[in-house]
Amino acid sequence: MTRTIVVIPTYNEIENLEAVARRLLEAVPEVELLVVDDNSPDGTGRLAEDLAAADARIHVLHRPGKGGLGAAYRAGFAWALGHGADVVVEMDADGSHLPEQLPRLLDGLRAADVVIGSRWVPGGAVRGWPAHRKLISLAGSEYARLALGVTQRDATGGFRAFTAPALARIGAERSTSQGYGFQIETLWQAVGQGLRVIEVPITFVERVNGSSKMSAGIVVEAMLRVTVWGLAALPARVRRRRPAVAVSAAPVHR
């Protein structure tokens, strides 16, 4: 039987975690949930422990402090792979990713190594975002696509499913990125490793409770990293695109 572990990082998500966990395990009862809590001062970690005590499918990984989304996912991925996961899923704790749509991602793994829940492919949607938030997200994905040469539409999306071998090949543990940058980097590495990456449409819903962890600093960090990666990869991309020059042998005169 396939063991699927859903990794959900948390920091001050006490208003959202219980409902998201309940919906997730109702939608896909055979999955397990790993909550990676960064010592939330609002008691999210204690709530996660209570949920785990009541349901053997829920696990908790405590980290000493707020270290960022990328670091939380690296720790969660390592825990999942170390505990025998065949499939690892990343998902937000704030309800923005609908647990009821997880089967779409898992079904996609029948034909792929990595499946991205995409807001920007036909059938995808975003609810509750003002126009400028949509523009920032679209622009970030488009810039990453152009700079890194990836074709996926939602380069910054955070609802994803990986086979364990794919995640091991991506080598997320070597990443130092946070936020958007982590999502972009793992996609870039997946493409660079020749993995099969597909997108399936999802509906992204703006959180109702709590506050977003997104900041201008996270966006700037991501764009700076993408620029550096893109410039470093440019010579290789140019070489791949350069047409081969046919060389004909010089005529031999007798």
C-alpha positions as CSV (number, residue, x, y, z in Angstrom):
1,M,0.0,0.0,0.0
2,T,1.3,3.5,-0.9
3,R,2.2,5.6,2.1
4,T,1.4,9.2,1.5
5,I,2.5,11.9,4.0
6,V,1.1,15.5,3.7
7,V,3.6,18.0,5.1
8,I,2.0,21.2,6.5
9,P,4.3,23.9,8.1
10,T,2.7,26.0,10.8
11,Y,3.4,29.3,12.5
12,N,0.5,30.8,14.4
13,E,-2.2,28.8,12.7
14,I,-4.2,27.8,15.7
15,E,-7.4,29.1,14.1
16,N,-7.0,27.0,11.0
17,L,-5.1,23.8,11.8
18,E,-7.8,21.7,13.3
19,A,-10.3,22.3,10.4
20,V,-7.7,21.7,7.8
21,A,-6.6,18.5,9.4
22,R,-10.1,17.3,9.7
23,R,-11.0,18.1,6.1
24,L,-7.8,16.5,4.8
25,L,-8.4,13.2,6.6
26,E,-12.0,13.1,5.6
27,A,-11.2,13.8,1.9
28,V,-8.4,11.2,1.7
29,P,-8.6,9.0,4.8
30,E,-5.6,6.9,3.8
31,V,-3.1,9.7,4.0
32,E,-1.1,10.8,7.0
33,L,-0.4,14.4,8.1
34,L,2.9,15.8,9.4
35,V,2.6,19.2,11.1
36,V,5.9,21.0,11.2
37,D,5.5,23.7,13.8
38,D,8.0,26.5,14.3
39,N,7.4,27.0,18.0
40,S,4.2,29.0,17.4
41,P,3.6,31.4,20.3
42,D,-0.2,31.1,19.8
43,G,-0.1,27.4,20.8
44,T,-0.4,25.8,17.4
45,G,2.2,23.2,18.4
46,R,0.3,22.2,21.5
47,L,-2.9,21.9,19.4
48,A,-1.0,19.7,16.9
49,E,0.0,17.4,19.7
50,D,-3.6,17.1,20.9
51,L,-4.7,16.2,17.4
52,A,-1.9,13.6,17.1
53,A,-2.9,12.0,20.4
54,A,-6.4,11.6,19.1
55,D,-5.5,10.3,15.6
56,A,-2.6,8.0,14.8
57,R,-2.5,9.4,11.2
58,I,-1.3,12.8,12.5
59,H,2.4,13.4,13.5
60,V,4.1,16.5,14.8
61,L,7.6,17.8,14.2
62,H,8.6,20.7,16.5
63,R,11.3,23.2,15.4
64,P,13.0,25.6,17.8
65,G,11.7,28.8,16.2
66,K,10.5,30.6,13.1
67,G,13.0,29.6,10.4
68,G,10.9,30.2,7.3
69,L,8.8,28.1,4.9
70,G,11.7,26.6,3.0
71,A,13.5,25.3,6.2
72,A,10.2,23.9,7.5
73,Y,9.6,22.0,4.3
74,R,13.2,20.7,4.2
75,A,12.7,19.3,7.7
76,G,9.3,17.9,6.9
77,F,10.5,16.2,3.7
78,A,13.5,14.6,5.5
79,W,11.1,13.3,8.2
80,A,8.7,11.9,5.6
81,L,11.4,10.2,3.6
82,G,13.0,8.9,6.7
83,H,9.7,7.4,7.8
84,G,9.1,5.5,4.6
85,A,6.8,7.8,2.6
86,D,6.2,6.7,-1.0
87,V,4.5,10.0,-1.8
88,V,5.1,13.4,-0.1
89,V,2.7,16.3,-0.4
90,E,3.2,19.9,0.5
91,M,0.2,22.0,1.5
92,D,-0.6,25.2,3.3
93,A,-2.1,25.3,6.8
94,D,-4.4,28.3,6.3
95,G,-7.1,26.7,4.2
96,S,-5.9,28.3,0.9
97,H,-5.3,24.9,-0.6
98,L,-8.6,22.9,-0.5
99,P,-7.9,19.4,0.9
100,E,-10.8,18.1,-1.1
101,Q,-8.8,18.7,-4.2
102,L,-5.8,16.6,-3.1
103,P,-7.1,13.5,-5.1
104,R,-6.4,15.5,-8.3
105,L,-2.8,15.7,-7.4
106,L,-2.5,12.1,-6.3
107,D,-4.2,10.9,-9.5
108,G,-1.7,13.0,-11.5
109,L,1.2,11.0,-10.1
110,R,0.1,8.0,-12.2
111,A,1.6,9.8,-15.2
112,A,4.2,12.1,-13.5
113,D,6.9,12.3,-10.9
114,V,5.8,15.8,-9.6
115,V,2.3,17.3,-9.7
116,I,1.7,21.0,-9.1
117,G,-1.7,22.2,-8.1
118,S,-1.9,25.2,-10.5
119,R,-3.9,28.4,-10.2
120,W,-3.0,29.6,-13.7
121,V,-3.8,26.7,-16.0
122,P,-7.3,26.3,-17.6
123,G,-9.7,25.3,-14.8
124,G,-7.6,26.9,-12.1
125,A,-8.9,29.8,-10.1
126,V,-8.1,32.2,-7.3
127,R,-10.8,33.5,-4.9
128,G,-10.6,36.4,-2.6
129,W,-7.4,38.0,-3.9
130,P,-7.3,41.7,-4.9
131,A,-6.0,42.4,-8.4
132,H,-2.5,43.4,-7.2
133,R,-1.9,40.1,-5.5
134,K,-2.9,38.2,-8.6
135,L,-0.5,40.4,-10.6
136,I,2.4,39.8,-8.2
137,S,1.9,36.1,-8.3
138,L,1.5,35.9,-12.1
139,A,4.5,38.2,-12.7
140,G,6.6,36.1,-10.3
141,S,5.8,32.9,-12.1
142,E,6.3,34.4,-15.5
143,Y,9.7,35.9,-14.5
144,A,10.8,32.5,-13.2
145,R,9.7,30.8,-16.4
146,L,11.6,33.2,-18.6
147,A,14.7,33.3,-16.4
148,L,15.0,29.6,-15.8
149,G,13.5,28.2,-18.9
150,V,10.7,26.2,-17.2
151,T,7.4,25.8,-18.9
152,Q,5.0,25.3,-15.9
153,R,2.6,28.2,-15.4
154,D,2.4,28.2,-11.6
155,A,6.1,28.3,-10.6
156,T,5.3,29.6,-7.1
157,G,2.4,27.4,-6.2
158,G,2.7,25.5,-2.9
159,F,0.3,22.7,-3.3
160,R,2.4,19.9,-4.8
161,A,2.8,16.1,-4.7
162,F,6.1,14.2,-5.2
163,T,7.0,10.6,-5.5
164,A,9.7,9.7,-3.0
165,P,12.3,8.9,-5.7
166,A,11.6,12.3,-7.4
167,L,12.0,14.2,-4.1
168,A,15.3,12.5,-3.4
169,R,16.6,13.4,-6.9
170,I,15.5,17.0,-6.5
171,G,17.7,17.3,-3.4
172,A,15.6,19.8,-1.6
173,E,17.8,19.4,1.5
174,R,20.5,21.4,-0.3
175,S,18.3,24.4,-0.9
176,T,18.7,27.5,1.2
177,S,15.7,29.3,-0.3
178,Q,12.6,30.5,1.6
179,G,9.0,31.3,0.5
180,Y,8.5,31.7,-3.2
181,G,12.2,31.0,-3.8
182,F,11.9,27.5,-2.3
183,Q,8.9,26.6,-4.6
184,I,10.7,28.0,-7.7
185,E,13.9,26.2,-6.9
186,T,12.4,22.8,-6.3
187,L,10.5,23.1,-9.6
188,W,13.7,24.2,-11.4
189,Q,15.6,21.3,-10.0
190,A,12.8,18.8,-10.9
191,V,12.9,20.0,-14.5
192,G,16.7,20.0,-14.6
193,Q,16.7,16.4,-13.3
194,G,14.5,15.4,-16.3
195,L,11.5,14.5,-14.0
196,R,8.0,14.4,-15.4
197,V,6.3,17.5,-14.0
198,I,2.6,18.2,-14.7
199,E,0.1,20.8,-13.5
200,V,-3.5,20.1,-12.5
201,P,-6.0,22.9,-11.9
202,I,-6.9,23.9,-8.4
203,T,-8.9,26.6,-6.7
204,F,-6.9,28.8,-4.4
205,V,-8.9,30.5,-1.6
206,E,-7.7,33.4,0.4
207,R,-7.4,32.6,4.1
208,V,-10.3,33.6,6.4
209,N,-8.5,33.4,9.8
210,G,-5.1,34.7,10.8
211,S,-2.6,36.8,8.8
212,S,-0.5,36.0,5.8
213,K,3.2,35.3,6.2
214,M,4.0,36.8,2.8
215,S,6.1,39.9,2.9
216,A,7.9,42.2,0.5
217,G,11.2,40.7,1.7
218,I,10.2,37.2,0.7
219,V,9.2,38.4,-2.8
220,V,12.5,40.3,-3.2
221,E,14.5,37.3,-2.0
222,A,12.8,35.0,-4.5
223,M,13.4,37.4,-7.4
224,L,17.0,37.9,-6.6
225,R,17.7,34.2,-6.3
226,V,15.9,33.6,-9.6
227,T,18.0,36.2,-11.3
228,V,21.2,34.7,-10.0
229,W,20.2,31.2,-11.0
230,G,19.0,32.4,-14.4
231,L,22.3,34.2,-15.1
232,A,24.3,31.2,-14.0
233,A,22.3,28.8,-16.2
234,L,22.3,31.1,-19.2
235,P,25.5,29.8,-21.0
236,A,24.2,26.2,-20.9
237,R,20.8,27.3,-22.2
238,V,22.4,29.2,-25.0
239,R,24.6,26.2,-25.9
240,R,21.5,24.0,-26.1
241,R,19.7,26.4,-28.3
242,R,22.6,27.1,-30.7
243,P,22.1,25.3,-34.0
244,A,24.6,22.7,-35.0
245,V,26.9,23.8,-37.8
246,A,27.4,21.3,-40.5
247,V,31.0,20.8,-41.4
248,S,31.7,19.3,-44.8
249,A,35.0,17.7,-45.7
250,A,37.2,19.7,-48.0
251,P,37.4,18.2,-51.5
252,V,40.4,16.1,-52.2
253,H,42.3,17.0,-55.4
254,R,44.2,14.3,-57.1
